[in-house]
Amino acid sequence: MGEGEAESAPAAEKKGVEEEEDDFGYRLFPDRNKKPQSFLVRSLFTFHNKCQLMLRLTLETNPYARLLLEALKQSGCTVFNDRHFSCENCDGCVGGGFDAATSQIVLCQNNIRRQSHMNRVVTHELIHAFDHCRAHVDWFKNVKHLACSEIRAANLSGDCTLMNEIARFKFGLKGHHQTCVRDRAIRSILAVRKVSKETAEKAVDEVFDACFNDLEPFGRIPHNKADAKRAYRDFQNRDRYTANL
């Protein structure tokens, strides 16, 4: 299971050795293994209602999400709210995840409290969904594939904007964005795979340049909402131009 918004992730106990049993991060999303509750039961929980309302607002108004939804649709992977998103309770260290086995985005209703956080988590996971749609990603066996998508998600979702980094009390000048992307990609891998830190770092470093420079479908690194709006407008114009050829 791909994961975004990991707050902390311990390395595997034995460095350099992958453990035989790997739950692929599903331990962080315990509701994945439970029987679905009825709509009536779920509607009684404030967290679930708030999660659904924030999700709807993100999908309708956030330029990052709107661009990705259009790109997915054009790639043959139309996203439906009730099918491809699920508000669930999760482990305390995560905000969301992409379940490649079901092509479903999990939103951690007990951890997402602010609209800005919902916007970022949905964008991060939609990038994973876009990668899943357009490429033959081996999420479960090829750590380099996972690393590439985590690099792209950290780079393009707004995870590493200046304001977010300041909020984390992290400051830097030259190359700080790249450092943030690398660190968050490594942490996300460690959160969902039982591999050593060295294995995660090696996977990220080996694919970093190619995946960091893969800016699809944005065409640029959207450092803020204004950048995302411009990228969305350019994406729409690109499609109109192609349609007229």
PyMOL commands that set and color helices and strands:
alter all, ss='L'
color gray80, all
select helices_A, chain A and resi 26-28+30-33+39-43+46-61+63-74+81-84+115-134+143-156+162-167+176-192+197-212+225-243
alter helices_A, ss='H'
color red, helices_A
select strands_A, chain A and resi 2-4+85-88+96-99+104-108
alter strands_A, ss='S'
color yellow, strands_A
deselect
rebuild
show_as cartoon
